[in-house]
Amino acid sequence: MGQAVQIVGSLAVLVAFAAAQRGWLNQKSTVYLVLNLLGSSVLSVEAVIEQQWGFLLLEGVWAIVSAAGLAALLRGSRTRSSSHQP
């Protein structure tokens, strides 16, 4: 089961990365950031379970950066939508 979870998490990150490299996704888009956040979070949990501290560092930071980017994006969209109301 652990290998399947790792593959799904890895695919989420890799799909986002490949799509951004091909120009299909903007690296600041909600879809890109959510894929990265979900994938890296899954891999972070797996790293903790397997006590792989270097991998946890990589994926944990990846998850934090993705979450911060998503939070900033969502705050920005709320600010824009509230500024357009009469």
N, C-alpha and C positions, 0 to 999 in steps of 0.2 A: 504493500500500500504506500509506503514511504517514497518509493521510486516514482510511482504514478503521480503523487502529489508534487514531487520535485519537478517532474517533466511538465506538468500543467503550469506551475509557477514560472519555470524557465521559459515556456512558450509565450506566456503573457508578456514578459519583459522583451523577449526577442521579436515578437510580432510588432510591438510598439516601436522598437528600435529600427527594425527593417522598414516598416511603413514610413517612419520619419526620414530615413535615408533615401527612400524612393520618392519622397515628396508627397506621399499620400496623407500623412498626418503632420500637423504642426506640433512641435515639441512643447508648446504651451497650451495645447488643447486639452479639454477635459478627458477625452477618450485616451489620449497618450498618457496623461498623468495617472488616471485610474488604472490602466493596464499595468503601469510600472509599480504603482502602490500595491495593488493586489498581488502581483507576481513576487515582488521583493518581500512583502510581508509573509507570504506563504513560505518562501525560502528562508526567511529569518527564523520562523518558528521551527522549521526543519533543522536549521543550524543549531538552535538551542537544544533540541532533542538529541541530536547527534554529537553535541559538544564540539562543534567545529567553529572555534572562536574567530579565526580569520575570515571565514565565510560569513559569520554573523556580523562582523564589522562591515564588510562590503555590503551585504544585503540590508542590514539595519540602517546604515547611512543612506543607502539608495531609497529605502522606504521613507525615511525622515525627509529627505530632500523632495521626494515626490509629493508627500503629504503637505509640505510647506508650499510647494508650487500650486497644488490644487486648492489649498486654503486661500492663497493670494488671488487665484483666478476667481474663486467663488465670491470672495469679498469684493473684488473689482466689479463683477457682474451685478452684485446686489447694489453697489454704489451707483453704477450706471443706470440700473432700472429704477432706483428710487429718485434719481435726479431728473428723470424724464416724466415723472408724475406731476400733475398740476398742483 
